[in-house]
Amino acid sequence: MAKVDLTPAFLIHRRTFKDTSLLLDFLTLEHGRIRLVGRGLRNSKTQIQVFQHLKISYSGKGDLKSLTNWEADDIPRQLKGDNLILGMYVNELISRLLHDQDPHFELFEIYKSFVENLATINPLSSHWLLRLFEHNLLQELGYGVDFSQDITGEPIDLSAGYDYQHQGGFVRSVAGKILGKSINQLLINDINNMPDIQQLKVCRDLNRMRLKPLLGDKPLQSRSLFFSK
């Protein structure tokens, strides 16, 4: 019987399971994305929270193991409004794109930083925070492209325009909508150095193009709440 004690984790999704239990999806530091049964948790007075750093213990045989203990290792984080939807969207991305029990140590820290910042950041900056997370997620999963140079090997010109070529990179173009400056801002990964509103939308569309082949035709439920804007 496998047994894991107090591994760092975030709850990313939960749903009902049988009469009194929950099915719980976690992003863990050491074991990647895992699914556990929380037996009796539907009737528990203390609810396990999303967007809160936890330490969880679990055990069992086979693919579906049981949560045996958990404790909060963080402050409660009550996201509201648009920021709640952004957090739900990121959790759904993780659920869709990560393979079971495939650890991504750096991604765990990137997610931790994302939820900590999302709880305190201003609404406009939260969208830039999301763009950076999407970019880092793609890089960590091995779907990144070179943001320091174009497909010919020339350094990105901050004042030039570019088009994006799937899996190839950036192509300099007179009519290109992606500014070299915005490409560089994604590369340097600085929350405080964000594009203007127009280029922020361009970065959104760029990340959508990069994510689409991975997500397939099945729409994200969280996107329907917000990203049609």
FINUDO-645022 format. One line per 3 residues: number of its first residue (from 1); their letters; for each residue x, y, z of N, C-alpha, C, O, CB. Coordinates in pm, whole numbers. Glycine has a CB too. Layout:
<atoms>
NUM> a> X,Y,Z,X,Y,Z,X,Y,Z,X,Y,Z,X,Y,Z ~ ...
</atoms>
This chain:
<atoms>
1> mak> 85,-120,0,0,0,0,88,125,0,178,139,83,-96,1,124 ~ 61,216,-94,135,341,-101,87,436,8,-33,444,37,121,406,-239 ~ 181,508,68,146,604,172,235,726,159,357,715,152,160,541,312
4> vdl> 172,843,155,244,971,144,200,1060,259,80,1073,285,217,1041,5 ~ 296,1120,327,265,1205,442,303,1351,418,416,1383,384,338,1153,565 ~ 204,1437,437,222,1582,442,305,1636,326,405,1705,347,286,1620,572
7> tpa> 261,1606,205,326,1662,88,260,1795,52,138,1805,60,319,1563,-31 ~ 337,1897,12,278,2026,-26,183,2011,-144,211,1937,-238,389,2126,-62 ~ 70,2082,-138,-34,2065,-240,-127,2185,-246,-137,2262,-151,-114,1938,-214
10> fli> -195,2198,-359,-308,2290,-375,-425,2209,-429,-408,2127,-519,-272,2410,-470 ~ -543,2232,-373,-665,2174,-429,-704,2253,-552,-716,2376,-544,-780,2173,-325 ~ -724,2186,-666,-760,2258,-788,-900,2226,-838,-954,2298,-921,-661,2226,-895
13> hrr> -960,2116,-787,-1097,2084,-830,-1158,1985,-732,-1088,1899,-678,-1098,2026,-976 ~ -1288,1997,-711,-1358,1899,-626,-1499,1878,-679,-1558,1968,-738,-1362,1947,-477 ~ -1550,1760,-658,-1688,1728,-696,-1738,1615,-608,-1660,1543,-544,-1697,1689,-848
16> tfk> -1869,1599,-605,-1930,1499,-516,-1896,1358,-564,-1877,1333,-683,-2083,1518,-510 ~ -1890,1267,-468,-1858,1127,-497,-1934,1040,-397,-1909,1044,-277,-1703,1101,-489 ~ -2024,962,-450,-2110,877,-366,-2188,963,-267,-2217,1079,-296,-2025,771,-291
19> dts> -2224,910,-151,-2317,980,-62,-2252,1091,19,-2309,1199,31,-2380,882,31 ~ -2136,1066,75,-2077,1162,169,-1936,1204,134,-1873,1279,209,-2077,1104,307 ~ -1886,1158,20,-1746,1182,-12,-1729,1282,-126,-1826,1322,-191,-1677,1052,-48
22> lll> -1604,1321,-149,-1568,1411,-257,-1454,1350,-337,-1368,1281,-283,-1528,1551,-201 ~ -1455,1378,-467,-1338,1351,-550,-1257,1480,-556,-1309,1585,-592,-1378,1301,-694 ~ -1130,1471,-521,-1045,1588,-505,-925,1578,-599,-850,1480,-595,-999,1604,-359
25> dfl> -906,1681,-681,-787,1690,-766,-690,1788,-703,-727,1900,-668,-825,1733,-911 ~ -565,1746,-688,-461,1829,-628,-346,1848,-725,-315,1760,-805,-411,1766,-497 ~ -283,1965,-716,-151,1986,-773,-53,1975,-657,-59,2055,-564,-140,2125,-847
28> tle> 36,1877,-662,131,1856,-553,272,1885,-600,304,1875,-719,120,1713,-498 ~ 355,1919,-505,494,1950,-537,569,1826,-582,642,1831,-681,564,2012,-417 ~ 551,1715,-514,635,1598,-535,575,1494,-628,647,1410,-682,663,1534,-405
31> hgr> 443,1499,-648,377,1393,-724,292,1446,-839,218,1369,-900,291,1310,-632 ~ 302,1574,-869,225,1630,-980,76,1636,-950,35,1657,-836,249,1549,-1104 ~ -3,1618,-1055,-149,1621,-1038,-198,1483,-997,-166,1383,-1060,-219,1667,-1170
34> irl> -275,1479,-889,-328,1352,-840,-476,1369,-806,-524,1479,-782,-249,1304,-715 ~ -547,1257,-805,-689,1255,-768,-708,1163,-648,-662,1049,-647,-779,1208,-888 ~ -776,1215,-547,-797,1140,-424,-945,1141,-386,-1020,1230,-426,-712,1197,-309
37> vgr> -984,1041,-308,-1117,1039,-249,-1109,1100,-109,-1029,1057,-26,-1175,893,-245 ~ -1192,1200,-85,-1205,1257,49,-1327,1197,116,-1438,1248,100,-1214,1412,44 ~ -1308,1091,189,-1422,1016,245,-1486,1095,359,-1419,1138,453,-1377,877,295
40> glr> -1618,1113,348,-1694,1183,450,-1680,1334,449,-1735,1401,536,-1655,1133,581 ~ -1607,1390,353,-1580,1534,355,-1702,1619,322,-1706,1737,356,-1469,1566,258 ~ -1802,1561,255,-1921,1641,224,-1993,1685,351,-2061,1787,351,-2017,1562,134
43> nsk> -1978,1610,457,-2045,1642,583,-1951,1705,686,-1990,1728,800,-2106,1517,641 ~ -1828,1734,645,-1732,1789,739,-1759,1937,765,-1793,2012,672,-1589,1769,686 ~ -1745,1979,888,-1763,2120,924,-1647,2205,874,-1664,2325,851,-1777,2135,1075
46> tqi> -1532,2146,857,-1413,2217,808,-1389,2177,663,-1350,2064,635,-1286,2185,895 ~ -1414,2270,572,-1401,2242,430,-1260,2270,381,-1198,2370,418,-1502,2325,351 ~ -1210,2181,299,-1079,2201,239,-1091,2307,129,-1184,2302,48,-1023,2066,182
49> qvf> -999,2401,126,-1013,2520,42,-924,2516,-82,-812,2465,-78,-981,2644,124 ~ -976,2571,-190,-892,2597,-308,-810,2724,-284,-842,2804,-196,-980,2611,-438 ~ -705,2741,-364,-618,2859,-360,-547,2877,-225,-508,2988,-189,-698,2983,-391
52> qhl> -532,2769,-151,-463,2774,-22,-358,2664,-18,-387,2548,-48,-565,2759,96 ~ -237,2701,18,-129,2604,26,-158,2506,140,-183,2547,254,8,2674,46 ~ -154,2377,108,-189,2272,203,-74,2173,217,20,2173,137,-318,2198,159
55> kis> -83,2090,320,-2,1970,329,-99,1853,345,-180,1851,438,101,1977,449 ~ -89,1758,255,-187,1648,253,-117,1513,272,-2,1495,233,-266,1649,121 ~ -189,1421,330,-144,1283,344,-247,1193,277,-368,1219,284,-124,1243,494
58> ysg> -200,1086,213,-293,994,149,-232,855,142,-111,836,155,-331,1044,9 ~ -318,759,120,-272,621,112,-372,539,31,-483,585,3,-252,559,254 ~ -331,417,-6,-422,329,-78,-353,253,-188,-236,275,-218,-535,407,-134
61> kgd> -429,162,-249,-382,84,-360,-450,131,-489,-556,192,-485,-407,-66,-336 ~ -389,102,-600,-450,135,-728,-439,282,-762,-361,356,-702,-595,94,-728 ~ -520,324,-860,-512,461,-911,-583,562,-821,-541,677,-813,-571,468,-1049
64> lks> -689,520,-753,-769,614,-674,-744,589,-525,-798,496,-466,-920,600,-707 ~ -661,674,-468,-624,660,-327,-709,754,-241,-784,836,-293,-474,689,-307 ~ -695,740,-110,-779,816,-16,-698,922,58,-588,896,106,-845,721,84
67> ltn> -756,1040,67,-699,1145,151,-717,1103,297,-829,1075,340,-767,1284,123 ~ -608,1100,372,-615,1057,511,-601,1173,609,-648,1164,723,-508,956,539 ~ -537,1281,566,-519,1395,654,-481,1517,570,-421,1503,463,-410,1366,762
70> wea> -515,1632,618,-470,1756,553,-465,1868,654,-538,1869,753,-563,1794,435 ~ -377,1963,627,-367,2080,713,-329,2201,629,-252,2189,533,-264,2058,827 ~ -383,2315,665,-352,2438,594,-214,2487,633,-178,2489,751,-458,2547,623
73> ddi> -136,2526,534,-3,2580,557,4,2721,499,105,2761,441,106,2489,494 ~ -105,2796,515,-121,2921,443,-241,2994,502,-318,2937,580,-140,2897,290 ~ -256,3122,466,-375,3196,505,-492,3160,414,-469,3121,300,-348,3348,501
76> prq> -618,3172,460,-732,3154,369,-727,3261,260,-688,3375,284,-868,3163,448 ~ -767,3221,141,-758,3314,28,-892,3315,-43,-923,3223,-119,-641,3274,-71 ~ -973,3417,-19,-1108,3426,-75,-1106,3515,-200,-1121,3637,-190,-1208,3482,31
79> lkg> -1089,3454,-315,-1092,3531,-439,-1236,3562,-476,-1327,3482,-452,-1022,3453,-554 ~ -1257,3679,-536,-1392,3722,-572,-1394,3777,-714,-1290,3816,-769,-1444,3828,-473 ~ -1513,3779,-774,-1534,3843,-902,-1444,3787,-1012,-1426,3666,-1025,-1511,3990,-889
82> dnl> -1388,3879,-1090,-1304,3839,-1203,-1184,3757,-1159,-1146,3662,-1227,-1258,3961,-1279 ~ -1124,3792,-1045,-1006,3719,-1000,-1039,3575,-965,-956,3486,-984,-944,3788,-881 ~ -1158,3551,-914,-1201,3414,-887,-1210,3336,-1018,-1168,3220,-1024,-1338,3412,-813
85> ilg> -1265,3398,-1122,-1278,3330,-1251,-1141,3304,-1312,-1119,3199,-1373,-1365,3415,-1348 ~ -1048,3399,-1296,-912,3378,-1345,-847,3259,-1273,-779,3178,-1336,-827,3505,-1326 ~ -868,3250,-1144,-815,3137,-1069,-877,3006,-1112,-807,2905,-1124,-837,3158,-921
88> myv> -1007,3005,-1136,-1075,2885,-1183,-1022,2843,-1321,-1005,2724,-1349,-1227,2908,-1190 ~ -995,2942,-1405,-942,2916,-1538,-805,2849,-1530,-778,2752,-1600,-933,3047,-1619 ~ -718,2901,-1445,-585,2843,-1429,-595,2701,-1375,-523,2612,-1421,-499,2929,-1335
91> nel> -683,2678,-1278,-701,2542,-1226,-749,2447,-1334,-708,2331,-1339,-801,2543,-1110 ~ -837,2496,-1422,-887,2412,-1530,-776,2382,-1631,-768,2271,-1684,-1006,2479,-1599 ~ -691,2480,-1658,-577,2455,-1746,-489,2344,-1691,-448,2254,-1764,-495,2583,-1765
94> isr> -460,2350,-1561,-376,2249,-1498,-443,2112,-1507,-377,2012,-1537,-348,2285,-1351 ~ -574,2108,-1481,-647,1981,-1488,-643,1921,-1628,-633,1799,-1644,-791,2001,-1445 ~ -650,2007,-1730,-655,1958,-1868,-517,1924,-1924,-505,1831,-2004,-722,2062,-1955
97> llh> -415,1996,-1885,-287,1985,-1954,-183,1899,-1883,-91,1849,-1949,-231,2120,-1975 ~ -194,1881,-1753,-95,1801,-1681,-135,1654,-1681,-253,1620,-1664,-79,1852,-1537 ~ -38,1568,-1699,-61,1425,-1687,-62,1385,-1539,2,1450,-1456,46,1345,-1765
100> dqd> -134,1279,-1508,-139,1230,-1371,0,1191,-1322,78,1128,-1393,-234,1110,-1360 ~ 29,1229,-1197,151,1188,-1127,278,1219,-1207,373,1140,-1208,145,1040,-1097 ~ 277,1335,-1272,395,1382,-1346,441,1512,-1280,388,1618,-1311,362,1404,-1501
103> phf> 538,1505,-1188,574,1624,-1110,641,1733,-1194,722,1705,-1283,667,1585,-998 ~ 605,1857,-1163,666,1975,-1222,697,2070,-1107,615,2153,-1069,573,2044,-1330 ~ 816,2056,-1052,852,2129,-931,847,2280,-952,795,2353,-868,991,2087,-885
106> elf> 900,2327,-1064,902,2471,-1090,760,2523,-1113,726,2632,-1068,990,2503,-1212 ~ 678,2446,-1181,540,2488,-1206,463,2501,-1075,380,2592,-1062,470,2388,-1299 ~ 488,2413,-980,422,2424,-850,452,2559,-787,362,2624,-733,466,2309,-757
109> eiy> 578,2602,-792,616,2731,-735,556,2847,-814,520,2950,-757,768,2744,-729 ~ 547,2831,-946,485,2934,-1031,338,2949,-996,286,3060,-987,502,2899,-1182 ~ 270,2836,-976,128,2839,-937,113,2904,-800,23,2985,-780,68,2697,-937
112> ksf> 197,2868,-706,192,2925,-571,205,3077,-576,130,3149,-510,303,2865,-483 ~ 300,3125,-655,319,3269,-670,198,3334,-736,159,3444,-700,446,3298,-752 ~ 139,3264,-834,22,3317,-904,-94,3340,-808,-152,3449,-808,-21,3220,-1015
115> ven> -129,3241,-726,-246,3257,-639,-218,3358,-529,-310,3428,-486,-285,3122,-577 ~ -95,3367,-483,-62,3467,-381,-77,3608,-437,-132,3696,-371,81,3446,-329 ~ -29,3629,-559,-40,3761,-621,-182,3794,-662,-225,3909,-654,52,3770,-742
118> lat> -257,3694,-707,-392,3717,-756,-483,3771,-646,-577,3845,-674,-451,3588,-812 ~ -455,3735,-522,-539,3778,-411,-521,3926,-377,-606,3985,-309,-510,3694,-289 ~ -412,3987,-422,-381,4125,-381,-363,4222,-498,-359,4343,-477,-256,4125,-297
121> inp> -352,4171,-619,-317,4255,-732,-439,4332,-783,-552,4289,-761,-258,4170,-844 ~ -416,4445,-851,-528,4523,-905,-585,4452,-1028,-515,4373,-1092,-483,4667,-940 ~ -712,4480,-1063,-781,4403,-1168,-710,4403,-1303,-704,4298,-1368,-918,4458,-1187
124> lss> -656,4516,-1348,-589,4519,-1478,-461,4436,-1475,-434,4360,-1568,-557,4664,-1519 ~ -385,4448,-1370,-260,4373,-1359,-286,4224,-1346,-200,4143,-1382,-180,4421,-1239 ~ -403,4185,-1296,-434,4042,-1282,-438,3974,-1419,-408,3855,-1429,-568,4023,-1209
127> hwl> -476,4047,-1523,-479,3989,-1657,-336,3969,-1711,-310,3873,-1782,-560,4078,-1753 ~ -248,4058,-1677,-107,4041,-1714,-47,3924,-1635,30,3845,-1689,-26,4171,-1689 ~ -82,3914,-1508,-39,3802,-1426,-82,3670,-1490,-7,3573,-1490,-96,3814,-1283
130> lrl> -203,3666,-1543,-253,3545,-1609,-175,3515,-1736,-140,3400,-1762,-402,3560,-1642 ~ -147,3618,-1816,-70,3596,-1938,66,3536,-1906,114,3447,-1976,-54,3727,-2015 ~ 130,3586,-1800,260,3533,-1760,249,3388,-1715,336,3306,-1745,321,3619,-1649
133> feh> 140,3356,-1641,123,3216,-1599,106,3125,-1720,169,3019,-1726,2,3203,-1504 ~ 22,3164,-1815,2,3082,-1935,135,3058,-2006,166,2947,-2048,-99,3149,-2031 ~ 212,3165,-2019,342,3155,-2085,434,3058,-2011,497,2972,-2072,408,3294,-2095
136> nll> 441,3074,-1879,528,2987,-1799,480,2842,-1800,562,2750,-1801,535,3038,-1655 ~ 348,2822,-1800,293,2687,-1808,337,2618,-1936,381,2503,-1933,140,2692,-1799 ~ 324,2687,-2048,364,2630,-2177,514,2600,-2179,555,2496,-2231,327,2726,-2291
139> qel> 593,2689,-2124,738,2666,-2121,771,2543,-2037,851,2459,-2077,811,2790,-2065 ~ 707,2532,-1919,735,2422,-1828,691,2286,-1884,752,2184,-1855,667,2446,-1694 ~ 586,2286,-1965,535,2162,-2022,606,2123,-2151,575,2021,-2213,387,2173,-2047
142> gyg> 703,2207,-2192,782,2174,-2310,725,2223,-2441,763,2175,-2548,798,2029,-2318 ~ 633,2320,-2434,571,2374,-2555,613,2519,-2578,541,2595,-2643,420,2364,-2546 ~ 726,2556,-2527,773,2693,-2542,844,2713,-2675,888,2617,-2739,866,2729,-2429
145> vdf> 853,2838,-2715,933,2877,-2832,1031,2984,-2786,1020,3036,-2674,842,2928,-2951 ~ 1125,3018,-2871,1228,3116,-2835,1170,3257,-2840,1128,3304,-2945,1350,3104,-2930 ~ 1168,3323,-2726,1118,3460,-2718,1231,3562,-2725,1206,3683,-2717,1039,3479,-2590
148> sqd> 1354,3517,-2740,1467,3610,-2748,1507,3641,-2892,1576,3739,-2918,1585,3554,-2674 ~ 1461,3554,-2988,1495,3577,-3128,1384,3525,-3218,1301,3444,-3176,1629,3509,-3163 ~ 1384,3573,-3343,1282,3528,-3438,1326,3398,-3504,1431,3344,-3470,1255,3637,-3545
151> itg> 1246,3348,-3598,1276,3216,-3656,1400,3217,-3745,1452,3111,-3779,1157,3168,-3737 ~ 1448,3335,-3782,1572,3343,-3861,1695,3352,-3772,1807,3352,-3821,1567,3463,-3954 ~ 1674,3361,-3641,1786,3372,-3548,1823,3514,-3513,1916,3536,-3436,1904,3305,-3606
154> epi> 1750,3611,-3567,1777,3751,-3535,1715,3788,-3401,1604,3744,-3371,1723,3844,-3647 ~ 1784,3867,-3319,1726,3910,-3192,1594,3984,-3214,1578,4057,-3312,1825,4000,-3116 ~ 1500,3965,-3122,1373,4037,-3130,1397,4186,-3122,1461,4236,-3029,1277,3992,-3018
157> dls> 1345,4259,-3221,1356,4405,-3226,1237,4463,-3149,1122,4441,-3186,1358,4458,-3375 ~ 1264,4535,-3043,1157,4586,-2956,1061,4678,-3029,946,4691,-2989,1217,4658,-2839 ~ 1106,4743,-3135,1021,4840,-3206,952,4780,-3328,876,4849,-3395,1104,4959,-3249
160> agy> 977,4652,-3358,921,4590,-3478,792,4515,-3445,760,4491,-3329,1023,4494,-3541 ~ 718,4479,-3552,599,4398,-3539,626,4255,-3583,711,4230,-3668,485,4458,-3620 ~ 553,4160,-3524,576,4019,-3554,444,3944,-3566,343,3982,-3508,663,3955,-3445
163> dyq> 449,3836,-3646,344,3735,-3647,396,3611,-3575,517,3590,-3564,299,3701,-3793 ~ 302,3529,-3527,342,3406,-3459,318,3288,-3550,210,3273,-3607,264,3388,-3327 ~ 420,3203,-3564,411,3081,-3644,411,2964,-3547,506,2945,-3472,529,3071,-3746
166> hqg> 304,2885,-3550,286,2777,-3452,405,2683,-3450,447,2631,-3553,160,2699,-3482 ~ 459,2663,-3330,574,2575,-3302,703,2623,-3366,808,2561,-3349,543,2436,-3349 ~ 695,2733,-3440,816,2784,-3502,872,2905,-3430,993,2915,-3406,789,2820,-3645
169> gfv> 783,2997,-3396,827,3117,-3328,773,3242,-3396,663,3241,-3450,978,3123,-3323 ~ 851,3345,-3392,806,3476,-3438,869,3513,-3572,987,3493,-3596,838,3583,-3334 ~ 783,3569,-3657,824,3612,-3791,806,3763,-3799,695,3814,-3779,743,3539,-3903
172> rsv> 912,3832,-3829,902,3979,-3841,814,4015,-3959,827,3959,-4068,1043,4043,-3857 ~ 723,4111,-3936,627,4148,-4039,587,4294,-4022,566,4342,-3911,503,4057,-4033 ~ 578,4363,-4135,535,4503,-4131,395,4515,-4074,363,4611,-4005,541,4565,-4272
175> agk> 310,4415,-4105,172,4417,-4057,154,4338,-3927,42,4321,-3881,80,4361,-4165 ~ 263,4291,-3869,254,4210,-3748,194,4285,-3631,231,4400,-3605,390,4159,-3711 ~ 101,4221,-3560,33,4287,-3448,106,4271,-3315,81,4346,-3220,-107,4231,-3434
178> ilg> 197,4173,-3307,268,4149,-3181,395,4233,-3180,486,4208,-3258,301,3996,-3163 ~ 401,4330,-3093,520,4415,-3086,635,4339,-3021,616,4259,-2929,489,4544,-3007 ~ 755,4367,-3071,873,4307,-3012,885,4339,-2864,935,4258,-2786,996,4353,-3085
181> ksi> 841,4457,-2826,846,4496,-2685,760,4402,-2600,799,4365,-2489,799,4642,-2667 ~ 642,4364,-2651,553,4275,-2577,613,4135,-2566,601,4070,-2462,416,4269,-2645 ~ 676,4088,-2673,744,3958,-2670,850,3959,-2561,864,3863,-2486,807,3925,-2807
184> nql> 925,4069,-2555,1029,4082,-2454,971,4088,-2313,1031,4035,-2219,1112,4205,-2482 ~ 855,4153,-2298,792,4162,-2166,747,4024,-2116,755,3996,-1996,673,4257,-2170 ~ 700,3939,-2207,667,3801,-2168,794,3725,-2130,793,3644,-2038,594,3729,-2283
187> lin> 902,3752,-2202,1028,3682,-2177,1084,3715,-2039,1129,3626,-1968,1129,3717,-2283 ~ 1082,3844,-2002,1147,3882,-1876,1058,3855,-1755,1106,3857,-1641,1184,4030,-1879 ~ 926,3829,-1778,841,3774,-1673,833,3865,-1550,852,3820,-1437,892,3637,-1632
190> din> 806,3993,-1573,800,4091,-1465,655,4139,-1450,601,4200,-1542,896,4212,-1491 ~ 593,4110,-1337,454,4151,-1314,437,4302,-1326,333,4349,-1372,407,4104,-1176 ~ 538,4376,-1285,529,4522,-1282,562,4587,-1416,553,4709,-1428,620,4577,-1177
193> nmp> 599,4509,-1515,634,4562,-1647,537,4504,-1749,570,4409,-1820,782,4529,-1685 ~ 417,4562,-1755,312,4508,-1840,289,4594,-1963,317,4714,-1961,183,4493,-1761 ~ 238,4534,-2072,207,4611,-2193,86,4703,-2171,19,4696,-2068,179,4515,-2311
196> diq> 61,4789,-2270,-61,4869,-2265,-182,4779,-2293,-165,4662,-2325,-55,4987,-2366 ~ -302,4834,-2281,-423,4754,-2291,-435,4685,-2427,-474,4568,-2434,-546,4841,-2266 ~ -399,4756,-2534,-409,4696,-2667,-315,4577,-2681,-355,4472,-2730,-377,4801,-2775
199> qlk> -190,4593,-2637,-93,4484,-2647,-123,4371,-2547,-86,4256,-2570,48,4537,-2625 ~ -189,4406,-2437,-231,4303,-2342,-330,4208,-2409,-325,4087,-2388,-295,4367,-2215 ~ -420,4263,-2492,-514,4179,-2567,-441,4097,-2673,-478,3983,-2701,-623,4266,-2632
202> vcr> -337,4156,-2733,-257,4083,-2831,-188,3964,-2764,-182,3855,-2821,-152,4177,-2897 ~ -136,3986,-2643,-72,3877,-2568,-174,3769,-2532,-142,3650,-2534,-5,3931,-2440 ~ -297,3811,-2499,-404,3715,-2474,-428,3628,-2596,-436,3505,-2585,-533,3788,-2434
205> dln> -440,3691,-2714,-466,3616,-2837,-349,3526,-2873,-368,3416,-2923,-496,3713,-2952 ~ -227,3572,-2847,-109,3491,-2872,-112,3364,-2787,-88,3254,-2838,19,3571,-2842 ~ -142,3378,-2659,-146,3261,-2572,-260,3166,-2609,-247,3045,-2596,-160,3305,-2427
208> rmr> -371,3222,-2654,-481,3137,-2700,-438,3052,-2819,-470,2933,-2826,-605,3222,-2739 ~ -364,3112,-2912,-314,3037,-3028,-220,2926,-2983,-222,2816,-3039,-243,3131,-3127 ~ -137,2955,-2884,-40,2857,-2836,-108,2743,-2761,-62,2628,-2766,63,2925,-2746
211> lkp> -216,2774,-2690,-285,2673,-2610,-383,2588,-2689,-409,2473,-2653,-358,2739,-2498 ~ -437,2642,-2797,-544,2575,-2870,-509,2433,-2914,-591,2344,-2895,-582,2657,-2990 ~ -392,2408,-2971,-361,2271,-3015,-356,2172,-2898,-377,2052,-2918,-229,2268,-3089
214> llg> -327,2219,-2778,-317,2132,-2661,-453,2105,-2599,-477,1997,-2546,-225,2194,-2558 ~ -542,2203,-2607,-673,2190,-2545,-774,2120,-2635,-872,2065,-2586,-727,2325,-2506 ~ -749,2122,-2765,-841,2058,-2857,-972,2135,-2872,-976,2256,-2846,-871,1917,-2812
217> dkp> -1076,2067,-2913,-1203,2132,-2943,-1295,2144,-2821,-1394,2216,-2826,-1275,2056,-3051 ~ -1263,2075,-2714,-1348,2081,-2595,-1327,2215,-2525,-1215,2244,-2481,-1317,1962,-2498 ~ -1432,2299,-2514,-1414,2432,-2456,-1387,2427,-2306,-1430,2335,-2237,-1537,2518,-2483
220> lqs> -1316,2527,-2258,-1294,2541,-2114,-1420,2600,-2051,-1471,2701,-2098,-1171,2630,-2085 ~ -1469,2538,-1947,-1591,2586,-1882,-1571,2725,-1821,-1660,2809,-1830,-1636,2489,-1774 ~ -1456,2748,-1761,-1431,2877,-1697,-1420,2990,-1799,-1457,3103,-1769,-1304,2870,-1614
223> rsl> -1370,2959,-1917,-1356,3064,-2018,-1492,3119,-2059,-1504,3237,-2090,-1283,3009,-2141 ~ -1594,3033,-2060,-1728,3079,-2098,-1783,3182,-2002,-1874,3258,-2038,-1822,2962,-2106 ~ -1731,3185,-1880,-1778,3282,-1781,-1720,3421,-1803,-1779,3521,-1763,-1742,3234,-1642
226> ffs> -1605,3425,-1868,-1534,3553,-1869,-1468,3589,-2002,-1471,3705,-2042,-1431,3552,-1763 ~ -1409,3492,-2070,-1317,3525,-2177,-1384,3554,-2310,-1316,3569,-2411,-1221,3415,-2194 ~ -1516,3561,-2310,-1584,3608,-2431,-1581,3759,-2441,-1621,3816,-2542,-1729,3559,-2434
229> k> -1534,3824,-2335,-1530,3970,-2334,-1425,4021,-2432,-1407,4142,-2445,-1500,4023,-2192
</atoms>
